[in-house]
């Protein structure tokens, strides 16, 4: 897999309070902050490059806001 530099699209939407960091974000919200394609995201999750999501149902996965914020900060 080719290594790609990733930078967040907007830092305005990164949560600042503890309560906001406890939120669960679905994939469209995650992809607003981490500008990669859906297939690249899922490949990164499978390889361990991106955080593993939480299964809410058979077809619904969400990620902890804190995990995504930590990912963005580690990629800067």
N, C-alpha and C positions, 0 to 999 in steps of 0.2 A: 504494500500500500504506500502510495506517495505521501510524504509529509507535507502538510499545508499549514502555513501560518494563519492563525485565526485571531481576529480581533472583534470585540463586541461592537455591535452596530450603534448602540446608544447606551450611555451610562445613566441616563435620566430615569430609566425604569428599574434600575437595580435597587432592591429594598434596603432600607437603612435601619429599620427598627427590628427588635427581636421578634415581634409578632409577625411582621412581614416575612421574616426568614423562615418561619414555621409553615408557610404556605406550600401547597403542592401545585406545580405547574404542569399543564399538559404540553404535548409536543409543539403545537403552534406558538405558544408563548416562549418556550425554550429556543426555538429557531429564530425568533425575533432578536434574541440576545446573542446567540451563537450562530453566525451566518454560514451555515453549511446546509447541504441538501438533506432531505429525509434519509436517503439511502446511506449517505456518508455518516450521519448521526448514528443510525442503527449499526453500521459496521464498527464505529468507534465504541459503542456500548458493548458489542460482542467481543471486541479486542481488549476492552478494559481501559481504553483511552478516555472515554466519557463515563460519567457515573451511571450505575445501574438504576433503572426506574423501579417504582413500586406499582405492582399490578393492583388496580382497583376493581377490575373485572376481567373476564376472558379477553376482551378487546380494548381495554382502557388502561393505559399506563401513565403515571405522573411522576415527576421528579421533585425532590425537596428543593425549595428556592435556595436554601443555604448551600446545597451541593452544586447548583449551577453557578452561584456567585463565587464559590471557591474555585470552580473550574475556570471561570473568566479571569479571576485574579491570577491564577497560575499560568495562564496563557499570555499575560501581558509582558 
